[in-house]
Amino acid sequence: MLDIKKVYQEIDRRYDEIVQIRRYLHMHPELSFHETGTAAYIADFYKGKDVEIVTNIGGGNGIVVTLKGKNPGKTAAVRADFDALPIQEENDIEYKSQNPGVMHACGHDGHTAYLMILADILIGMKEDIDGTIKFVHQPAEETPPGGAKTIMESGILDDVDSIFGIHVMTTAPLGTVGYHSGVTQAGRSYFKVRINGKGGHGSMPHLSNDPIVAASHFVVGVQSIVSRRVNPLETAVVTIGSFDGKGSFNVINDHVELEGDVRTLSGEVREQVKEEFETILDGIMKAYKCTYELIYSHDYPVLVNNPEMTELVVNAIKNSELNEVKDFLDCGQVTGSEDMAYYLEKIPGAYYYVGAKPEGDVWYPHHHPKFNIDEESLRISAKTMAAVIKEYLEK
């Protein structure tokens, strides 16, 4: 049986290592599907340890480290992502990103750091573990199709009985653990539309088919999906984030390109929005004598936390005697998307949140160029996950 207080003591003793790893990764961020240096750094950390290491999963940068305990039992997996974002960091810190235009602005450096040290501690206590733990170091969470999909398709997690993950959140105070049971995070779809008209001189619009006018009506019209087609008790968000019709002030362009995404909390609404989107697009383009080319793909599915596993997480942490945890918060459903959903589609598990808001009145949200975390959240992440693993394997 795992001595959880001993694990906590080791986490405290090695907390500086967690911070050191996190800051190294923060200084050397890499974009989704290009995290070769990060993957090599993680793999090197585990070399020579009493574990099985599988790298380059599915032809990508994924790593799964398998720790087999002294006796057979259940198999648990813990996942941490490690990709960064195309953002120029604006923080004035000694560990600022050294990769221009790339930044760890979502906390994935912290996820990786806490899991590496927690894994190493548990490797040293494998004689006290009944069952198997798979530590999943995942690339490409930020960019579809996402690294989780590739890892799941590889089959390396086919024998896993349950899976858990953490996201640190600067929107929540340090000491807070957030959770929700059932449907928790939205699924996401992506679209790109090229609207083709007939260009011409700005003084003679009657001789042209203006794609900017057609596109503008579509931008307004597509919002009626949310306000008039989807049941108001359901959730849907349609965002057009890019409208590219740039040209000369006195010229009617011959085409316009739009890009955006859709967030929904059910598969049924996801399909309904797609159908309505295509109907509105087709009708408006016909009305303005334009044609269109459409790419519309479903990316990450809806993230659904298993109720039993969510209850296990909350109870494990509540019963863990952790002074660092001050509050529990049921976060409800959120419209942000997460490729952790791919694992939870197939494997019962739970994804929970650890407050990481820095001290003081000034803090920045995820994906902001001044994003940063209170690194004490990584101590809490390691300890709470240790409690969850113990509770699951020994229950």
Secondary structure, 3 states (H helix, E strand, C coil): CCCHHHHHHHHHHCHHHHHHHHHHHHHCCCECCCCHHHHHHHHHHHCCCCCEEEEEECCCCEEEEEEECCEEEEEEEEEEECCEECCCCCCCCCCCCCCCCCECCCCHHHHHHHHHHHHHHHHCCHHHCEEEEEEEEECCCCCCCCHHHHHHHHCCCCCCCEEEEEEEEEEEECCEEEECCEEEECEEEEEEEEEECECEECCCHHHCECHHHHHHHHHHHCCHHHHHHCCCCCCEEEEEEEEECCCCCCEECCEEEEEEEEEECCHHHHHHHHHHHHHHHHHHHHHCCCEEEEEEEECCCCEEECHHHHHHHHHHHHCCCCCCCCEEEECCCECCCCCHHHHHHHCCEEEEEEEEECCCCCCCCCCCCCCCCCCHHHHHHHHHHHHHHHHHHHC
